Amino acid sequence: MNTNTSKNLRLRLLVVSGFLAAFVTVSTMVIRIPTPTKGYINLGDCFVNISAWLLGPVYGAAAAGIGSALADIISGYTVYAGATLIIKALMAVASAVLYTKISRKLNSFPSRIIAAVAAEIIMVAGYALFEGILYGSAAAALTGVPSNIVQGIGGVITSVVLFEAVVSRVPAVKRFTGINK
């Protein structure tokens, strides 16, 4: 790959990463259902996974982590922003890497489901760990697990359905990512 092509690709990845970070922020903030643990259920995980599948582990993690952390900061959940940055970035890395490996053996749909489920398990475990540290109590941390599981289920369903039904069919996305399925 020549230098200009490489720079052009990096620039496109950076621009799309910024766009998706904004999408993650907005989708996290638009529909927020408060939970007893002072958190909320939202649609952000949908775009965390989509960012991972479109951009790969590095740029996808940046879009997912930054977009989600910005939503926490803007929404007044600043104490969660650092943990959210790390947890959502790890979710994107896992989703991107697993999808890439699994899709070599399975078709797109089940590969995305498996990758999204793994990402959501990271989310549930990550927030349980963080809240255990934050509240100094495993019992307090566990109160957030059911609502995070519900959010995770929603994240799996919305990300897989939206990607398969809409995103993967957009010609510009196909050209950018090389999606042939």
Buried (B, 14 or more C-beta within 10 A) or exposed (E): EEEEEEEEEEEEBEEBBBEBBBBBBBBBBEEBEEBEBEBBBBBBBBBBBBBBBBBBBBBBBBBBBBBBBBBBBBBEBEEBBEBBBBBBBBBBBBBBBBBBEBBEEEEBBEBBBBBBBBBBBBBBBBBBBBBBEBBEEEEEBEBBBEBBBEBBBBBBEBBBEBBBEEBBEEEEBBEBBEBEE
